Structure formats: structure tokens, C-alpha cells
């Protein structure tokens, strides 16, 4: 389990908030949880970590790697100057296994949570199992 202290001063660009709102519209792959955090190694970056029902057909990656894509200022997502968005996507089963087994792709998130350097943008109460993993 990841123990948390919720950050309140983390700046989330409006473009990232709009992207989450857009993802909330998907019916075939509903957004279950969205967390924004700042990684330690690239302080100008921002990471949007999303848990999506049915993402990747619900499969768990055999190589223990989470799907990640980097978006720059030319991506259509409004970011702060010089900022890059790293979008990490997973499904509930893969997320649970990644947390349980300490996958390398989950370590940035767990470290940010330990530092209190994150914001939960979306996680409805009916996702108690996911909420329990982050203890938010």
C-alpha cells in the first residue's frame, strides 16, 4: 500500500485539467483515476497517471512496463512554457500488480506520493480499491 499526504500547492496546467475532462467522456474505456505529479528527475515535466477500465484490453504487461507517452508544447495540450507532459496509462489489474510488485514505472508515482508532491484529479468514491492503494 502507498501511504499519502495530499499536496495542495502543486500547479496543474489548465491543459492537463482539460485533458482529464476529455478522458472522462470516454464510455468504452472509462477513466477510473487520474493523478498528476512532478517527477524528481525532470522537474519541469508533469506526469498525468491515469487508470482506465479496459485500457490495453485489460492485459498486464509481461515485461512489467507501463504504457507511457511524452507530449510537448506542440501536442495540442496547453502546457506551461518549456514543460513536457508524460502521460502514463494503465488498467486496474495492471496498476494493482505494479504497486504490489514495485514495477520501475510505478516508482516515480510512489516517490511523489511519499513526498506529497501530487494531486488526485479524479477518483470517485466507488473506486474504493484503487483509492485504498493510494490511501487518498
C-alpha positions in Angstrom: 0.0 0.0 0.0 1.1 3.5 -0.8 0.8 6.0 2.1 0.0 9.5 1.1 0.0 13.1 2.1 -2.0 15.1 -0.4 -0.2 18.1 -1.9 -2.2 21.3 -2.2 0.3 23.6 -3.8 1.1 21.6 -7.0 0.3 23.7 -10.0 -1.6 21.8 -12.6 -1.7 23.4 -16.1 -5.2 24.1 -17.4 -4.5 22.0 -20.5 -3.9 18.9 -18.3 -7.2 19.5 -16.4 -9.0 19.8 -19.8 -7.3 16.6 -21.0 -8.7 14.7 -17.9 -12.2 16.2 -18.5 -11.9 14.9 -22.1 -10.9 11.5 -21.0 -13.9 11.4 -18.6 -16.2 11.4 -21.7 -15.0 8.0 -22.9 -17.6 5.4 -22.3 -15.8 2.2 -23.6 -12.7 2.9 -21.5 -13.9 4.9 -18.5 -11.4 6.9 -16.6 -11.2 5.5 -13.0 -8.4 7.5 -11.6 -6.2 10.5 -12.6 -3.2 11.6 -10.6 -0.9 14.4 -11.5 2.6 14.6 -10.0 6.1 16.1 -10.6 8.9 13.7 -11.1 12.2 14.3 -9.3 14.5 13.7 -12.3 12.8 16.2 -14.7 11.4 19.0 -12.5 9.9 20.9 -15.4 7.9 17.9 -16.5 4.5 17.0 -15.2 3.1 13.4 -15.2 -0.5 12.5 -15.7 -1.1 9.0 -14.4 -4.4 7.5 -15.4 -6.1 4.2 -14.6 -8.6 3.4 -17.3 -11.0 0.5 -17.4 -10.3 -1.8 -20.3 -7.1 0.0 -21.3 -4.8 -2.4 -23.2 -7.7 -4.8 -23.3 -7.3 -5.2 -19.6 -3.9 -7.0 -20.0 -1.0 -6.9 -17.6 2.3 -6.2 -19.4 4.6 -9.3 -19.3 7.7 -7.1 -19.3 6.3 -5.1 -16.3 6.3 -1.8 -18.2 3.5 0.8 -18.0 2.4 2.5 -21.3 3.9 6.0 -21.4 4.0 8.7 -24.0 5.6 12.2 -23.8 3.8 15.3 -25.1 5.5 18.6 -25.7 4.1 22.1 -26.1 3.2 21.3 -29.8 1.0 18.4 -28.8 -2.2 20.4 -28.6 -2.3 20.2 -24.8 -1.8 23.6 -23.3 1.3 23.4 -21.0 3.4 25.9 -19.2 6.4 27.2 -21.3 9.2 24.6 -21.5 7.1 22.0 -19.9 6.6 18.4 -21.1 3.7 16.1 -20.2 4.3 12.5 -19.6 1.1 10.5 -19.9 1.1 7.1 -18.2 -1.8 4.9 -18.8 -2.8 1.6 -17.2 -5.8 -0.6 -16.3 -6.9 -1.5 -12.7 -5.3 -5.0 -12.8 -2.0 -3.8 -14.1 -2.0 -0.9 -11.6 -2.6 -3.2 -8.7 0.2 -5.6 -9.8 2.6 -2.7 -10.5 2.1 -1.3 -7.0 2.2 -4.8 -5.4 5.4 -5.8 -7.2 7.1 -2.4 -7.2 7.5 -2.1 -11.0 10.0 0.5 -12.1 7.3 2.5 -13.9 5.4 3.0 -10.8 8.3 4.2 -8.7 8.1 7.8 -9.8 4.4 7.9 -8.7 5.1 6.2 -5.3 8.0 8.6 -4.6 5.9 11.6 -5.5 3.1 10.3 -3.2 5.6 9.8 -0.4 6.8 13.4 -0.9 3.3 14.7 -1.0 4.0 16.1 -4.4 0.8 15.1 -6.3 -2.8 15.8 -6.8 -5.7 13.4 -7.4 -7.8 14.9 -10.2 -10.3 12.1 -10.4 -11.1 9.1 -8.3 -14.7 8.6 -7.5 -15.7 7.0 -4.2 -16.9 3.9 -5.9 -13.3 3.1 -6.8 -12.5 2.2 -3.2 -10.0 -0.5 -4.2 -7.9 2.0 -6.2 -8.3 4.7 -3.6 -7.1 2.2 -1.0 -3.9 1.6 -3.0 -3.0 5.3 -2.8 -4.7 5.9 0.6 -6.0 9.3 -0.6 
